[in-house]
């Protein structure tokens, strides 16, 4: 399997936020789906270096796609911290 692109990661995070904002996901469901996204990333890897991943997470935080806590969680789970 090919590595996951940073763009796809951000798209998945955007999709989760939109579904959460629309009320289609409860908090527990959001957590489960995010865990699946992270598991896929850990299995397949990301096709970017640390700086590019960090920049993408910074941008997602700035645009309100993720919270600062969500960013920290992703960094820990992806081994960036």
ABEGO torsion letter per residue (X at the ends): XBBBBAAAAAAAAAAAAAAAAAGABBAAAAAAAAAAAAAAAAAAEBABBAAAAAAAAAAAAAAGABBAAAAAAAAAAAGAX
